[in-house]
Amino acid sequence: MYLSYFGLTENPFDLTPDPRFLFMSQRHREALAHLLFGMGEKGGFVLLTGEVGTGKTTLCRSLLEQVPEGVEVALVLNPKQTSLELVASLCDELKVSYPTPAKSLKVLIDHLNRHLLEIHAKGQWTVVIIDEAQNLSTDVLEQVRLLTNLETTTRKLLQILLIGQPELQGMMAQPELRQLGQRITARYHLTPLSIEETAAYIEHRLEVAGCKRPLFTRSTLHLIHRLSGGVPRLINTISDRALLGAYGRKRSVVNRRLARRAAAEVMGKKTLMRSPGVTGWLLALLFPVLLGVGWLFFQNPNPGQWWAQWQEDSSKTATKPVVRTVHEKAGKALGTIDDVFYGEKTHTHMQNAFQSLLKYWGLAIPNTDEPAMSSRSVCEWAPSVGYRCYSDRGNWTTLKHLNRPAVLELIDDRGRRHYVAAMQIKDQAVLLDFGESQLSLSKNDLDPFWFGDFTLIWKPPPIKSAILKKGDSGPDVRWLKAQLNRIEGVSDVSDGMEKAVFDDILEMRVMNFQRSYAVEADGIVGEQTLIQLTKAERETP
């Protein structure tokens, strides 16, 4: 209806999973890397979970377009089956013939095992993908585990990818499924998009649909993120309804009011009011008011007197800025984002942040002629003491994989930049260090102000090459092999100089390692891969 009005060639927010509209956020790339690892020759058992609408099915479709050569795939879309029906479905997917009607589970498994051995003899392997796996019963999940017992003396004949909603993780924790849980070789939980990714997601879909100009203001994009929680499916429905509303009112751009009205129509007003973003803001606004009124009433129960006192106090403090300080209890600081930006002990200059970062490496901030320390001056100085900087844009999962202290760049509502040293991520909390104080904040508090920019310090390995790739040889390749042997638990058998070659086997080992640590699996040992390879060194904080 609104396509021609906005100059669009097609609906940018259609819920059909069209590959042309696929937007691969950092989170989706990491999830896909885990799935591709599971589909690899040594993938084993992989578990992918995520909330409804976060893009699991889209990832599954993308995965099916990247099936490696020599891999046959059985896709199960309807998991509400008995054990007999599930094995029959696998046989049907793999084109395994069996006596019909299927009455014996043993007969089905015998035919399936015979087929898998034939595939193995050809140097190929079989992958089973079960979508909506949270709908599997406990008995069927146990049968899935038993299927992984089909093996030769050297390898499993079936590799299994389970894709489902978060409750699937809870199912795996049940005592009766502990054997299945122990066989999972890789897990990944797909979280919603960040505030910056939500904006990029909407702009990407509009661009694919032929959009030639911005249709949403920047503040509206941020509001849609908060209203949708970063869930792609909700982003689509809210954005689609907002464009329809703009068309009906002959507006050229979607503003915040249109987006909020669209969310209320899509999610319902009651649901919208229950959303964390809206509820949080209302509570934040009302709590000080109620607290102040209650305190005045306690001091003077005469309604007329305490109301007059309330008005007088309010008029006196109306123009005063609110300054929050860091509160400490039992050695742990608890605060809000205001404590970061306006706290008395939370200095957010770049120099303070790097001072806090360097002390965790046992390093003192360098002497410099610059009036203020910058990331550039630190990173130019770091190699002189045997360290390097790594700057990138990512998310909390990126930082957890890198597993080193990092300086984050925050941008407040006024566009001012702040720099903080993040020392620890535990569950949903992030520990920030300000030198003389520490502060623990939730990721949700930081998300609206952190757009993914970070810088960390790392100690490079004792090699001369900045990049290692197939065809290289020499001591640096020998070091690489030794590191992989140590990480994989393989006996370190030293080879001669002529064998220290980056060959096809080593490339495959590097790619498997990269998939395990959510690094692009290109088989090239660059900076990100080197950081992961040296992560277990003793001096690494």
GUTORLUM-678246 format. One record per residue (C-alpha): residue in three letters; z, x, y. Coordinates in pm, whole numbers, plus 50000, padded with zeros to 5 digits. Layout:
% GUTORLUM-678246
ALAZXY ...
% end
This chain:
% GUTORLUM-678246
MET500005000050000 TYR500915028050244 LEU498465054450115 SER495675049850369 TYR498195045550653 PHE499625080250591 GLY496315095650484 LEU497345100450121 THR494895101349832 GLU497435089249573 ASN501065079549534 PRO503105111649577 PHE506255096849421 ASP504915079749112 LEU507425082648827 THR504665090948574 PRO505115127848473 ASP501745140148604 PRO501525178348550 ARG499775182248888 PHE502965171449064 LEU505235194048859 PHE507685212649085 MET509395241848915 SER512675249049090 GLN514695279748999 ARG516795257848770 HIS513715243648596 ARG512245278348550 GLU515465290148390 ALA515595259548163 LEU511965264448061 ALA512665301147990 HIS515415290647748 LEU513065266247575 LEU510325292447549 PHE512895316247404 GLY513735289747144 MET510065286247062 GLY509675323747018 GLU509695341046683 LYS513475347146692 GLY514475316746894 GLY516825300246647 PHE518755269946772 VAL518565261047145 LEU520395233347332 LEU519165219647668 THR521205192947846 GLY520945175948183 GLU521785143748365 VAL519405114048354 GLY516405119948580 THR516785157648625 GLY513415165048463 LYS514135172648096 THR511145152447972 THR508885168748230 LEU510025202748107 CYS509335192047750 ARG505755182847844 SER505325215848022 LEU506655233747714 LEU504105216647490 GLU501345230247714 GLN502605265747652 VAL502995266247275 PRO502385302047157 GLU499625308946909 GLY500735305846548 VAL503455279946620 GLU503375244646484 VAL505535218746660 ALA507185186846540 LEU508275164546830 VAL510815136946766 LEU511025111847053 ASN513015084846873 PRO516255100446744 LYS517885067446644 GLN517045072546277 THR518815078145949 SER518725112345787 LEU515995100345551 GLU513925086445838 LEU514325118146043 VAL513095141145765 ALA510225116945698 SER509345118246070 LEU509265156346055 CYS506965155145755 ASP504675130845938 GLU504585153046249 LEU503775183946040 LYS501245164945825 VAL503235171245507 SER502245147545228 TYR505035131145023 PRO505415101644785 THR505605068344968 PRO507655049045027 ALA510165077145089 LYS513305069644889 SER514775103844814 LEU515955128445077 LYS515745156644820 VAL512085149644747 LEU511245149745119 ILE513085182545181 ASP511405198844879 HIS507955189845016 LEU508965201045366 ASN510325234245236 ARG507105240845044 HIS505065235245359 LEU507325257745567 LEU506985285945313 GLU503205282945334 ILE503375285445714 HIS505685315445687 ALA503285332945448 LYS500615330745720 GLY502885348845966 GLN503505316646160 TRP506605295646223 THR507665259846287 VAL509615245346581 VAL511265211046587 ILE511905194946928 ILE514255164946936 ASP514355146647270 GLU517215123347370 ALA519275141147105 GLN522525125547232 ASN521425094447038 LEU521605112646705 SER524455101346484 THR526975126346349 ASP525505123045999 VAL521975130146124 LEU523155160046328 GLU524755173746014 GLN521425169145836 VAL519735188346117 ARG522165216846049 LEU521335216045679 LEU517645218945762 THR518375252645921 ASN519425264245573 LEU515745264245475 GLU515065301245491 THR513715332245326 THR515665364345275 THR514615376045624 ARG514385345745852 LYS514925308745909 LEU511945286345840 LEU512815260746108 GLN513675266446474 ILE515205236746651 LEU515335226547018 LEU517765198347102 ILE517225181647441 GLY519655155447565 GLN522135142447819 PRO525465160247896 GLU527395140847631 LEU525445160647371 GLN527595190947456 GLY530715170347387 MET529295159647052 MET528795196146958 ALA532465202747030 GLN533635177546769 PRO535445193946474 GLU533045178846220 LEU530085195046399 ARG531635229246460 GLN529305245646206 LEU526305232246396 GLY527755243546730 GLN528245278746596 ARG524535281446511 ILE523355274846866 THR521895307346999 ALA521215296147357 ARG522495267947578 TYR521395256647923 HIS522545227748141 LEU519905215648388 THR521585206548715 PRO520105186349005 LEU518095202649283 SER519785220649570 ILE519375208149927 GLU516585233049997 GLU514855225949666 THR514955188549739 ALA513075194350065 ALA510545217049891 TYR510165191449609 ILE509285163149849 GLU506935184950054 HIS505215197449737 ARG504505162449608 LEU503215151349948 GLU500905181349965 VAL499455174249618 ALA498845138249730 GLY496745150250023 CYS499335149150301 LYS498255169150608 ARG501415166250821 PRO505205162950781 LEU506265127250699 PHE510035133450679 THR512215149950942 ARG514285179550825 SER517545160650867 THR516085131550667 LEU515215154950381 HIS518815167150377 LEU520075131150381 ILE517825121850086 HIS519305151149896 ARG522825138549963 LEU521985102249877 SER520115111349558 GLY522445139149449 GLY519335160949403 VAL518155140749100 PRO514315141449103 ARG513915105848974 LEU516135091949250 ILE514415114049508 ASN511115098249407 THR512295062249426 ILE514125066949760 SER511195085749917 ASP508675060149794 ARG510705031049934 ALA511295049750261 LEU507545055050311 LEU506995018250243 GLY509635009950506 ALA507995033050759 TYR504635016650692 GLY506104981850738 ARG507564992051077 LYS504475011751182 ARG506415044451203 SER504585077551166 VAL507635096351032 VAL510545086450806 ASN513865089850988 ARG517435089550855 ARG517915052250912 LEU514835043650705 ALA515965067550429 ARG519465052550418 ARG518075017050407 ALA515665027150128 ALA518525042149926 ALA520555010149968 GLU517624989649837 VAL516955013049546 MET520525020649439 GLY522304989949572 LYS524784990649857 LYS527794992549626 THR526335021949437 LEU525415038949763 MET528955035349895 ARG530255050549572 SER528005080849602 PRO529975113449650 GLY528235121449977 VAL528945088550154 THR532435084450013 GLY533335120150099 TRP532295116450463 LEU534135083350502 LEU537325097450353 ALA537035128450567 LEU536805106750878 LEU539445081150785 PHE542115103250633 PRO543225120750957 VAL543265087151136 LEU545405070250873 LEU547665100550844 GLY548245101451219 VAL548885063951245 GLY551315065450954 TRP553205094651107 LEU553585077051443 PHE554765045351274 PHE557365064851079 GLN558605081351398 ASN558785048551588 PRO558455015751394 ASN558004995851718 PRO554274987151707 GLY553824985652085 GLN555455019352145 TRP553695038551868 TRP550285024251963 ALA550775035252325 GLN551915069452201 TRP548835071451973 GLN546465064052263 GLU548205089452489 ASP548075116852224 SER544445108952143 SER543385111952507 LYS545135145552536 THR543455160752231 ALA540025144452257 THR538395175052410 LYS540235201252207 PRO538275218451927 VAL539615215251575 VAL540505249151429 ARG541485251851064 THR543285280850902 VAL543435293150547 HIS546395279450352 GLU547745300050064 LYS549825287949773 ALA550895308149471 GLY548395335349564 LYS545405311849565 ALA543745298849880 LEU542435263549891 GLY540295252050180 THR537195235250314 ILE533965247150471 ASP535655243850812 ASP538125270350699 VAL535185293850649 PHE533495287350982 TYR536565282951205 GLY539495298651018 GLU541725324451184 LYS541485348350887 THR537915341650774 HIS535685364650976 THR532055358050880 HIS530315386851054 MET527885406050834 GLN529955437750868 ASN533095420650734 ALA531185405950440 PHE529745439650336 GLN533125456350376 SER534555431250127 LEU531585436149892 LEU531685474149892 LYS535415476549823 TYR534825460549481 TRP532605490449398 GLY535215514749531 LEU532985522849828 ALA533885525550198 ILE531585511650464 PRO529335539750594 ASN529515554750939 THR526605542851148 ASP525435544751506 GLU524595507851501 PRO526975486051707 ALA527225461751414 MET526685467051044 SER523535450550902 SER522265445450551 ARG519415469150631 SER521745497750727 VAL523865492350413 CYS520815490950187 GLU519295522250344 TRP522625540450293 ALA523335528349937 PRO520885551749752 SER522605582049907 VAL525735573749704 GLY523875563549388 TYR523585525849446 ARG520905500649540 CYS520725467149715 TYR519075436749565 SER518225407549796 ASP516725375049675 ARG516875337249705 GLY518335317949412 ASN521165294349318 TRP524565295049150 THR522965299848808 THR521085330048944 LEU524335345649063 LYS526105338248734 HIS523325355548542 LEU523375385848775 ASN527185385948742 ARG528005408449040 PRO529735402749374 ALA527245391949641 VAL527025385350013 LEU525835349750085 GLU524145338950406 LEU525395305050530 ILE523905284650815 ASP526165259350985 ASP525195226351150 ARG524495244251478 GLY522095268851317 ARG524505298251339 ARG524475323551056 HIS527625333550869 TYR528045359650595 VAL530625357350318 ALA531345378450010 ALA531385357749689 MET533545374449426 GLN533815349349144 ILE532215317149018 LYS534385297248782 ASP533345262148681 GLN532635244649014 ALA534695268449232 VAL533495299049424 LEU536005325649533 LEU535205340949873 ASP536795373349996 PHE537425379850367 GLY539315412550335 GLU542755401150445 SER542465367150274 GLN540615348949999 LEU539405313249987 SER538305291449696 LEU535665264949774 SER533715240949558 LYS529975245949516 ASN529465211349666 ASP531175222649988 LEU528915253150015 ASP525615237549903 PRO524685221150238 PHE525055254650415 TRP523795279950157 PHE520035279950109 GLY520055305949832 ASP519845338850027 PHE522045366549890 THR522385404349872 LEU524245423849605 ILE524925460249524 TRP524125474849183 LYS524205508949021 PRO520775518848883 PRO520505535948543 PRO519905573348504 ILE516115570248484 LYS513355581548718 SER510985552048679 ALA511335521848904 ILE509305500948655 LEU508805504748280 LYS505885488048105 LYS503805489147791 GLY502085522647748 ASP504855543047914 SER506605570647721 GLY509285596947758 PRO513045598447823 ASP513115566348032 VAL511665546347743 ARG514195562647509 TRP516975550847744 LEU515505515547740 LYS515475514747360 ALA519075527147346 GLN520205499847587 LEU518475472547388 ASN519935486547064 ARG523425485047212 ILE522975449647345 GLU521395436947023 GLY523995454446807 VAL521365476146636 SER522305510546504 ASP521175536746754 VAL518785557746550 SER517385584946775 ASP513685590846740 GLY511535620246839 MET509855623647176 GLU506545612447026 LYS508145579346922 ALA509645571547263 VAL506715548947349 PHE506685514647511 ASP504705497147238 ASP504055460647142 ILE507345458046952 LEU509345470947248 GLU507505447047480 MET508495417647257 ARG512125429547256 VAL512085431747637 MET510635396447665 ASN513305382447433 PHE515965399747641 GLN514475385947964 ARG514475350547827 SER518135354247730 TYR519055362748089 ALA516705338548268 VAL514405366248395 GLU510655359948401 ALA509545370148051 ASP506625392948147 GLY507645422747930 ILE507865445248237 VAL511185462048310 GLY511565457848685 GLU514585455148913 GLN515935422048781 THR515665433448420 LEU517295466948499 ILE520185448948667 GLN520745428448352 LEU520415459048127 THR523145477548318 LYS525465447448360 ALA527885458448089 GLU528565492948235 ARG532275500548283 GLU532175506048658 THR530405473048726 PRO532685447348896 
% end
